[in-house]
Structure formats: structure tokens, C-alpha cells
Amino acid sequence: MALLGGTLAGCSGKSSSASGTDGKKLSIVFYPNESAKDYLASRNELKAKLEKATGKKVDIKTTTDYNVAIEAIASGKAQMAFMGADGYIKARSLNKAVQPLLTESGPDGTFKGASYRSYLMVPEKEADNYKKDGKFSIENVKGKKISFVSASSTSGFAVPTYEIQKEFKLKNKDAFSESGKFFQKVLYGNSHPGSAVNLLKGDVDVAAFDDIDLTPFMKVTSGSYSEPGAKFTVREDAGAPFTDFRGKSVVSISVLPVQNGPLAVNTKTLSEKDRKAIADLFTSDEVANDPKLFAKDGSKQAALFHKKGPKSQLLKVDDNWYKPTHELIGK
């Protein structure tokens, strides 16, 4: 993944002042998925809107590791972070000053349907081996080679492993993260495209990833996004890292909803005034109707948010809304 200016090398140390390092700068950190070059235009548009709201220069910080982003917002080295729900909760467990500020609505502009999808995928030719009584099942994933996104990924680890834990009636997830325990081999793609590529290359039998981060590269050519058995095919014009896999297909054997992640803030290093200004602008029609920030559902154009319906927008959110994910990951 391409790294842009402001890349984080480490995040230990004391928090910065409430208005940034010099009172005129703020920074926002991104996960590896949204750090990819495909999201450059959308990141820059977000930066422009943040600068408009606060009147301060905003630095973009990209990463190749989920934990770097989590540590950055928890320590205050980044005042804002574009995160998944699991990563937000981990950052909050490190520092209660980390709070969600905004999240993406459902298609009708409310919290109803404010979610995306987590999948377990297998190669198309192997899909029938993951059926029981004619229906797709995860019963046969034990002992397989698997790829996750990151141990800090909501849809690429926390949600699918929760389903596996329930299916096999295990007390915890301790056996899932290392090779030679529950799974023969465990790989991490470090991004959703990376996990998908591990499957397409044949390095693993099963892979976990979500739909929204794969939209620029893959499309459903059979079945439904929301039902097991959907065939996802790499687009003929897909860019890196999918150029060698154009036309190749994988099939979903499990589909689970995931709460939309937040734009999180560190309330000790981002002032209440700036938080209010950001919330006011980003919940407006100006942002909701910006095509560089909101891509239409199923669009090849990569954007940070998704226009699943004409009323899709950003909503103010607090920690209470993430109670289901708190319970799912036990924090």
C-alpha cells in the first residue's frame, strides 16, 4: 500500500496539547485499507472539509498496521482516527478520552441499517465442500488454512471469529490467532484486499474480509451480498493488488452484519470547539452529497463513505451505540 506524507512510525509517548502540536495543526490517522492510493482523492477531500470546519491545517497520517492507528489516537499523537468499531473499542480501552464522534447512517439516513458485511470466503471450485444438508456451513473450516485481515479488524477478525467460536462452542478465541491450533495455518493480510489476495493466490483455504473495502476490486456476479453462496468476481479492470486475478471468483460461506465504524476523536487533544465544528459540517448536506466522500453503493470509485440510499449521511454517535460490539469482543 502506498504511504503518504505524515506516515506514523510509532506512537508511544505523551499526548500532545488540546489543539495539536502548535495550536494550528490537527492530524487524522487511517487504517491500512483507507491508506491505499485508491482512497487518495477521498482522503484529501476529508482533509479539506476538516480544515474548513476548524480553520486549522490537517495532516493525513497513513499506516500499514492497524495497531499503529489505534495507538496513535489513544496516545493523542493523532487527534482523529478513521476506524472500525473493534479498533475504536481497543483504543478506548487504552484511553477513555477516545470517543466516537460520527458514523455513517443506514440507507434511510438513520441508525437503521448502519452496518456493512463481514464474510468468510472460499475459492469458487471448493464452495460445495462447505455445505451441510444443502446449505452453506462453516463446520468444515476447522483445520484449514485461513487468512484474517488483522487481529484488530472488526469485520476481518472479531466478527468472523465470534461466529466460529459460537459454532464450535469454544470458551474463547485464543486458538484462532496462531497456526497449528484451531487452524492449520493463520495468515494476516494487513488489509481487506490483502486478505482477499491471500485467498486468490491459493495461500489459504478460507479468508475473512468485508464488502466495502473490496468494492473497487470485486463485484457480486451471482447471488446476493447479504446471503451465503454469493459469487464475488474480480473486476476486469481491477487495479493492484488484483491485476493478476481479474475474472477469478470466490464464494461466501458466511455473511454477518458489522456496525459502521466511527470517526473517533481524542477528547483530550481535540478541543470541544473543534469537535462541534466538525460535527456540524460533517452532518450537513454538503458532506452527504459530496461524491468524493460518499460513493454510490456498488460503485468502483473508492470513497471513505457509501451512498447506500439517497438519504445516506453521517450521524453524531456516542459510545452507547457501540454496546453490541463491546459485548461481542468482550471489552
FENSUL-V241161 format. One record per backbone hydrogen bond with DSSP energy under -1.0 kcal/mol. NH is the residue of the N-H (numbers start at 1). CO is the residue of the C=O. E is the energy in kcal/mol with one decimal. If there is no record, write none. Layout:
# FENSUL-V241161
((NH:CO:E) (NH:CO:E))
This chain:
# FENSUL-V241161
((8:62:-1.2) (20:17:-1.8) (26:57:-2.6) (28:59:-2.3) (29:80:-2.1) (30:61:-2.3) (36:33:-1.2) (39:36:-1.7) (40:37:-1.8) (43:39:-3.0) (44:40:-2.5) (45:41:-1.8) (46:42:-2.3) (47:43:-2.5) (48:44:-2.2) (49:45:-2.1) (50:46:-2.5) (51:47:-2.4) (52:48:-2.0) (53:49:-2.4) (54:50:-2.3) (55:51:-2.4) (57:24:-2.1) (59:26:-3.1) (61:28:-2.6) (69:65:-1.2) (70:66:-2.2) (71:67:-2.6) (72:68:-1.9) (73:69:-2.0) (74:70:-2.0) (75:71:-2.4) (76:72:-1.0) (78:72:-1.9) (80:27:-1.6) (81:264:-2.3) (82:29:-2.5) (83:262:-2.2) (88:84:-2.3) (89:85:-2.2) (90:86:-2.1) (91:87:-2.5) (92:88:-2.6) (93:89:-1.8) (95:91:-1.5) (98:95:-2.2) (99:265:-2.8) (101:263:-2.1) (102:263:-1.2) (103:315:-2.1) (105:313:-3.1) (106:110:-3.4) (109:106:-1.9) (114:111:-1.9) (115:113:-2.4) (116:258:-2.1) (118:256:-3.1) (119:209:-2.5) (120:254:-1.4) (121:207:-3.1) (122:251:-2.4) (124:249:-1.5) (126:123:-1.4) (127:124:-1.2) (129:126:-1.7) (130:127:-2.0) (132:135:-3.4) (135:132:-1.8) (137:130:-3.0) (141:138:-1.8) (143:182:-2.0) (144:141:-2.1) (146:185:-2.8) (147:206:-1.9) (148:187:-2.7) (149:156:-1.8) (153:150:-1.8) (158:153:-2.5) (159:154:-3.0) (161:157:-2.4) (162:158:-1.4) (163:159:-1.8) (164:160:-2.0) (165:161:-2.7) (166:162:-2.1) (167:163:-2.5) (168:164:-2.3) (170:165:-2.2) (176:173:-2.0) (180:183:-1.6) (182:175:-1.5) (184:144:-1.2) (185:144:-1.1) (187:146:-2.6) (189:148:-2.9) (190:149:-2.5) (195:191:-2.0) (196:192:-2.2) (197:193:-2.5) (198:194:-1.7) (199:195:-1.2) (200:196:-2.4) (201:197:-2.7) (203:198:-1.7) (205:145:-2.3) (206:145:-2.0) (207:121:-2.0) (208:147:-2.7) (209:119:-1.4) (211:117:-1.2) (217:214:-1.8) (218:214:-2.9) (219:233:-2.1) (221:231:-2.6) (222:231:-1.0) (227:224:-1.6) (229:252:-3.3) (230:227:-1.0) (231:222:-2.9) (232:250:-3.0) (233:219:-3.0) (234:248:-2.5) (235:217:-3.0) (238:235:-1.5) (242:239:-2.5) (245:242:-2.0) (247:234:-2.0) (248:245:-2.3) (250:232:-2.4) (251:122:-3.1) (252:230:-2.1) (253:120:-3.0) (254:120:-1.1) (256:118:-2.2) (258:116:-2.2) (260:114:-2.1) (263:102:-2.6) (264:81:-2.7) (265:99:-3.0) (266:79:-2.1) (267:97:-2.8) (269:266:-1.2) (270:266:-1.5) (275:271:-2.4) (276:272:-2.4) (277:273:-2.2) (278:274:-2.5) (279:275:-2.4) (280:276:-2.7) (281:277:-2.0) (282:278:-2.8) (283:279:-1.3) (284:281:-1.6) (288:284:-2.0) (289:285:-2.4) (290:287:-1.7) (293:290:-1.5) (294:290:-2.7) (295:305:-2.3) (297:307:-1.9) (299:296:-2.6) (305:293:-2.3) (307:295:-4.3) (308:306:-1.7) (311:107:-1.1) (312:309:-1.9) (315:103:-3.1) (317:101:-1.7) (321:318:-1.2) (322:319:-1.2) (323:320:-1.6) (326:322:-2.5) (327:323:-2.4) (328:324:-1.9) (329:325:-2.3) (331:326:-2.0))
